[in-house]
Amino acid sequence: MFKFPSISNTSSTKKMQPDLEAYIEARRNAVDKALHKIFPTASGHAAQIIEAMEYSIFAGGKRLRPILCIAAAEAVGGNSSDVMPVACALELIHTYSLIHDDLPAMDDDDLRRGKPTNHKVFGEALALLAGDGLLTQAFHLMASSGGEPSTDSRVLLKVISTVAEAVGHAGMVGGQVVDMHFQGKQAELDAVQFIHRHKTAALIKASVVSGAMLAGAADRQIEAISLYGEKTGLAFQISDDILDLESDSLTLGKKVGADIRMGKATYPAVVGVEDSKRTQSHLIEDALMALETFDRLADPLRAIARYVIERKK
């Protein structure tokens, strides 16, 4: 991991962690702690479905989306407590999407995060319902957070609407449909861009926008952070496309080469690896430009954007 300078909060003399690795680790631990607190106890007749939900949510993972939500809040002077319920909800939604993606009806994957996929452990029907349970629990969690004294219910309603749009037919679900449509077919670049923008970038953009909104960001700040999220999200998916070709199963925690075997519409398949890497770099440059007017409180967002194209898994 690379270093970025310490950041002084304008309302405090405290310093942030001096490097990205420590920053991510601290926020990931905070998110995991919060997830354990809000997750229902596996008992009674509902024990099996809760165990299936827990299996995937606590199987590891980068917690990128909740960390981005927190980092966006911090960039405009907020803190993790302002956004933690929504940050956790974003991780529940992301995990639901992975469970469903791995099902035989979609990508038919056996491994996720180095462990057998949910349907390999609990069966297809329970895995499907575990995904449904995580998705609905996410919206329950976001709606319940409106009881906090510091939460503006009007802003929270906008956040819930933003997240819903990002994961529904106009976002992640729509992107998945087009992804499946072009499987095994020749795709043009505009189709690949549509898939990446909707299937991956939409939720990443919603993560940073939600964090900024809940922390009281001005409209111009939300607009800039939205652009940052879209560009970073697109670069992130291109990284996934490239890693599927250049990494190994042990590092990624899942099988590599699946995109080629399944005939997926990806950037490398359409424009080649080198052009994909160039596109990545341009997207991250654009993401960093979007944050030009932000002070050093946004340095974690800047560092995460760079990490997106340097990561190995």
C-alpha positions, 0 to 999 in steps of 0.5 A: 500500500502507498502513503498519503499525508495525514489529514486534519479535520477542520473541526478537530485537531485529531489526525487520520491514519497516515496511510491507506492500509491503516485507513481501510483497516480501521473503517472495515473493522468499524463496519464489521463491528456494526454489522455484527450488532445489527444482524439478527440472532440465528435462532428458532425457525428462522435460524437457517436463513439467518445462517445463510445470510451470515455466511456470505456477509461475514465471509470477508471482503473489502467493504469498499462500498461502506468505506467509500460512503464513510470517506465521502462523509468525512470529505465534507466534514462528517464522520462515520456515525453519521452514515454507519447504518447506510454504510452497512446497508450498502454492504448487505446489498452488495453481498446479496448481489454476489450471492445471486450472481454466483447462482447456476442460473447466472455465473454458476461460480463455486468460489467467492472470497476463497470459500464455497459460494452460498448455494454450494453450502446451503443449496440454490433455493436457500441461497436465493432467499438469503440474497432476498433477505439481505436486500430487504434487511438493507432497506429496513436498516436504512429506514430504521436509521431515521430515528437518530436525532442527527438524521434529517428524514428528508435527506434520508428519504433522498438517500434511500431513493438514490440507493433504490435507483442504483440497485434496481432496473435502472442500475445494478439489476438492469446492468446484470440483465444486459450482461446476461444478454450479451453473454457469448455474443459479440458486444460493442463498446457502448454495450460494455460501458452500459453494463459497467455503468449500471452493474457496478458503477451505479452502486459505487456512485450511490455509496459516495453520494449517500455519504455526502448527503447524510453529512450535509454536503452542499449541492456542488459537493454532491455533484462533484462526489457523484462524478468521482463515484461514477468514474471510480466505479467504472475503473473498478469494474475494468480492474475486475475484467483485467484481474480475471485475465492476469491474476490467479484463483488463490489471490482473487479468492475465486476462479479466474478466466471465467469471463472468457469461458462464459463469453462475457462482454468486458473491456479487454474482450472489446478493446484489449488489455492495454487499451483497457488499462489506459481507459482505467488511468483516464477514468481515475484522472477524471475522478481525481479532477472531480475532487479538485476543489476539496481539501485534504479531508478528501485525501482518503477518497483520492487514495482509494481511487488510485488503489482501485487500479493498483489492487491485486484482488 
